Amino acid sequence: MTAEKVQASDWNGRNGDQWVAHQASLDQMLAPFGAAAIAVAAPQPGDHILDIGCGAGDSSLHIAGLVGQAGTVMGLDISAALIERAGERARSAGSSALFQLADAGRAPLPVATYDCLFSRFGVMFFDDPVAAFGHMRSALKPDGRLVFVCWRTAAENDWVSLPMGAIKGIVPLAAPSPPETPGPFSFGNVDRVHHILSTAGFGNIMITPFDHAIPFAPDVAGAVRRACDVGPLERALLGQPETVRAQAMQAVGDAFVGRMTAEGVVINGAAWIVTAAAA
Ligand SMILES: C[S@@+](CC[C@H](N)C(=O)[O-])C[C@H]1O[C@@H](n2cnc3c(N)ncnc32)[C@H](O)[C@@H]1O
């Protein structure tokens, strides 16, 4: 299967279903990162905005409120389940945001139409990112802007490094993929991101670190449950015998103890906020 088909089947299979099931808690974790990127994008009344890899639509709904009735927000995603959830949320909130099931890297897009291409953690999954960003750039007005937030490396992000480090030697893990493999951390290397965007034709590229302490759970048991809900730990434990799961969860709990504060378990999230101009 090509990397692209892997992503499409993943986001239309278990991963998409898990994201729908845990949408509220994922939104709560990701909202500060999205809010920081939205503040940088600074959507203006009347702006036309494309939300790439919009998922269940949290950012699109926020941005729709900022661009008002004169503006538009279109969210694109390859996951049917997430697009359906996004549409339901827009209808129940009376939002003007629109959603479309599409591969943003290759679906036909209106030319020179958008003031801003925006994404909260939705642009790291393209098998050919240069081609995908070049394609999406054609949808930007000549004075348009690109703004997205993406994860830095896995090692800098507690929400993955902590549980996955803890289960090493307990759960058999696949050999690590090369860092540029499509996935949440494929944009961790700042030079790679710069190269992708400049080769795709973007100018004035700025990549700024954004760190945020994530209140993950009120206690260690809650943090273990949350880490098992969705993400790499949930996948690693799939199909493992109960004894291995129990041992792994104990080790993950021990790792979270070190992050216990007066406010509960607080972990660090490390992202880039990336901005670029259409030309
Ligand atoms: C980590 S989730 C983020 C979702 C959403 N932006 C949020 O912050 O809640 C990544 C999203 O990118 C979507 N995605 C992955 N590859 C895509 C592609 N080629 N075109 C459109 N969406 C894609 C996935 O289906 C998924 O919803």
The ligand as a Tripos MOL2 file, in Angstrom:
@<TRIPOS>MOLECULE
LIG
   27    29     1     0     0
SMALL
NO_CHARGES

@<TRIPOS>ATOM
      1 C1         -4.1800   15.0610   13.8930 C.3       1 LIG1
      2 S1         -5.6980   15.1740   13.0420 S.3       1 LIG1
      3 C2         -6.1060   16.9010   13.2880 C.3       1 LIG1
      4 C3         -7.5530   17.1810   13.0090 C.3       1 LIG1
      5 C4         -7.9880   18.6200   13.2740 C.3       1 LIG1
      6 N1         -7.2840   19.5830   12.4520 N.3       1 LIG1
      7 C5         -7.8550   18.9620   14.7230 C.2       1 LIG1
      8 O1         -6.9720   19.7430   15.0860 O.co2     1 LIG1
      9 O2         -8.6550   18.4290   15.5270 O.co2     1 LIG1
     10 C6         -5.1540   15.1460   11.3560 C.3       1 LIG1
     11 C7         -6.2710   15.2220   10.3470 C.3       1 LIG1
     12 O3         -5.7000   15.3280    9.0330 O.3       1 LIG1
     13 C8         -6.5260   14.5780    8.1630 C.3       1 LIG1
     14 N2         -5.7710   14.2840    6.9440 N.ar      1 LIG1
     15 C9         -4.6960   13.4660    6.8070 C.ar      1 LIG1
     16 N3         -4.2700   13.4700    5.5340 N.ar      1 LIG1
     17 C10        -5.0840   14.3070    4.8360 C.ar      1 LIG1
     18 C11        -5.1680   14.7160    3.4780 C.ar      1 LIG1
     19 N4         -4.3150   14.2600    2.5600 N.pl3     1 LIG1
     20 N5         -6.1410   15.5910    3.1110 N.ar      1 LIG1
     21 C12        -7.0290   16.0430    4.0430 C.ar      1 LIG1
     22 N6         -7.0090   15.6750    5.3350 N.ar      1 LIG1
     23 C13        -6.0460   14.8240    5.7430 C.ar      1 LIG1
     24 C14        -6.9250   13.3640    8.9840 C.3       1 LIG1
     25 O4         -8.0320   12.6890    8.4550 O.3       1 LIG1
     26 C15        -7.1690   13.9920   10.3450 C.3       1 LIG1
     27 O5         -8.4990   14.3990   10.5120 O.3       1 LIG1
@<TRIPOS>BOND
     1     1     2 1
     2     2     3 1
     3     2    10 1
     4     3     4 1
     5     4     5 1
     6     5     6 1
     7     5     7 1
     8     7     8 2
     9     7     9 1
    10    10    11 1
    11    11    12 1
    12    11    26 1
    13    12    13 1
    14    13    14 1
    15    13    24 1
    16    14    15 ar
    17    14    23 ar
    18    15    16 ar
    19    16    17 ar
    20    17    18 ar
    21    17    23 ar
    22    18    19 1
    23    18    20 ar
    24    20    21 ar
    25    21    22 ar
    26    22    23 ar
    27    24    25 1
    28    24    26 1
    29    26    27 1
@<TRIPOS>SUBSTRUCTURE
     1 LIG1         1 GROUP 0 **** ****
